[in-house]
Amino acid sequence: MNVPYLLLDIDGVLIPFPQGDGSIPATHVRHEVVLDGRAPEDPVTVWLNPAHGPMLTDMFRSVPLTLVWCTSWRRDATTLIGPLLGLPALAYVDLPHPKITTPHPNGYLWKRDYVDAWLGNEPAVWIDDDFTPLDHEWAAQRTAVGFPTLLVQPDAHIGLQPEHLTQVTSWARALSGDIASPVPAAAPGREVP
């Protein structure tokens, strides 16, 4: 079996959504970033937990996974967010800019059809804050036909927590037969469309 992919979202996972009172977890630090195509005088404010980079790096030293961004940030994930967390340049799933008014236009996360096509028959763990029961059914069906798939869903107002990475680590170890050989987070995997 190939090394599983770890598909990682950003908004609601690494960048938490504000609570109703506008607060962000105290663990997160404010940054101003300029998205590709935006003017320098029009930055976007993001809140990142500086512990996330080391947490992800430590996990990749202990289990075989290939990290790939799976976010509407697209290339900006690897050029803006990754460096702020101390992560190397990573591949990303080149998601389109859909004209939708809900993240679940068909009852499931809009990214799923693109992820399914991108993954093919590869094993994967996907961390995103916006799954529905239909996404969990999809993951169970993929697993049942021999393409192990785990969905991890952080609270969008809190974001990624150590217990999420513990879950990923346990899944990856079980999948690999407890092989703990390190795989660099920047392993290219395969060409990203």
N, C-alpha and C positions, 0 to 999 in steps of 0.2 A: 504494500500500500504506500502511496506517495505521502510525503510530509503534508499534513493538513494545513489549510490556510486559516489564518485568524483575520477575519474581516472586521475592521474597526470603524465605527461611526465616530463623529466628533460632537455635533450638537446634541445635548442631553446625555452624553457619555463622558467626554472630556471637558466640554463646556456646559455646565449645568444651566438650565433655564431658571430665571429668578423666581423666588417664591412670590406669593400674592402681595407681600409687602415690599417686594423689590430686592430682598436680601439674597445673597449668594453664600455658599458655605465658606466659613472662615479659612478653610484650607486653600482657597483659590486666590491667585494673584492676578491683578488687572494688567492687560497688555493692549497696546494699540497696534493693529496690523493693517496693511494696505493690500487689499485683494487685487489680483491680476486684473488689469483693465480699469482700476479706480485711480483717481487722482490722489497724490500724497496728502493733500489737505482734506481728504475724505476718508479717514481711517475707520476701521470697525473695532469696537471694544470687545475683547474676549477675556474670559476669566479662566485660568488654567491652574491646576494643582501641580506644583513642581515635583511632587512625589510620584506622579504618574509615569514619567519617563524612566526613572530607576526601577519602579515596580514592573513595568513591561520588560525592561532589559533583563532584570533578574529572572523573570519567568522564562524568557527565551534561552537563558543559559541552562535552564533545568529541563525543558521539554522541547521536542522538535515541532516547531510551528513556523509558518512563513507569514509575517504580518503584511497585510495589504489594507490600505485605506478604502473604506466603502462609505462615502459621504458626499453630500452635495458640495462640499468644499473642493472636490476633485484635486487638481494639481496643487492648489493652494494648501492642501493638507500637508503635502511633503515639503513645500517651500516655506510655509509660514508657521504652521502649528508644530510639525515635527521638530524643527530646530529649537523652538522655545522649550520643548520637553527634553532636548538632548538626544533625540532619535535620529538615526541615519536617514538618508533619502530612501523612500519606499515606493513601491508600485502602488497604483490606485485603480479601482474599477472606474472606468470612464463613463459615469452615469450621465444621462441626458438632462436637459432642462425641461421637464414635463410641464404642460399647461394644465395643472390640476388645482383644485381648490381644497382638497383634503389629502392627507398622506395615505389614505386607504380608499382610493377610488373604486376598487373592486372588492373591498372588504378585507384586503390585506395590504401590507406595506408596499408602496409603489416601487421600491427598489427591487423587490423580490424577483420579478420576471427577468430583470437584467442580471441579477446575481446568479439566478438559476442557469441562464445561458452562459455566463462567464465561467462558472464553476464546472459545468459539464458533470462528470462523474467523480470529481475530486471531493475528498472529505473536507469538512470545514466547521469551524466554530465562528459564529457571527454575533458580535456585540452591538446592540442597537437598543434605543429606548422606546421604540415605537412599534413593536410587534403586536399582532392581533392573534386570536385563537387559530385563525386560518394559517398564519405563518408557522405556528407551532405544529399544526397538522402536517404542513409541507415538510418540516424538518423530520418529523416522525416517519413520514412516508419515504423520504430519501434514505433515512437510516435503515428502514425495513427492507429496502431493495439493495442494500450493501454500500451506500454512500453515507457514512456516518456524518451526522449534522447535529450540532448543538447550538441552540439560541440562548443567549444570555441577555437579560433585559434589566439594566439599571433603572432606578428611579430618575426621571429626567431632571428633577430639582436637586438631586444629590450627586448624580453621576457615578462613574466607575469607583468601586470600592475594592479593598483587598479580597473580600470573600468572592467577588466575581472572578478574580484571577485564580483563586484557589480552586474554584469550580472548573475553570478552563484547564488548569494544570492537572487536576484529577482525571478529567476526560481525556486529555492528550496522553497521559501516562497509561491509562487503561487501553486506549486505542493502540498504542505502540508496544504494548507488552512490557511496560515499565522501563523502556529504554530512556535513559536520561542524558543521552549525548547532546551537547549543545548545538544549536543551529542558529547562525547569526540572524538577527532580525531583518537584515537587509538582503537576505537570500532572494535572488531575483525570481524564483519560482518559474513562471512562464511569462511570455509576452502579454502585456495588458492591452486589450483592444483600445 
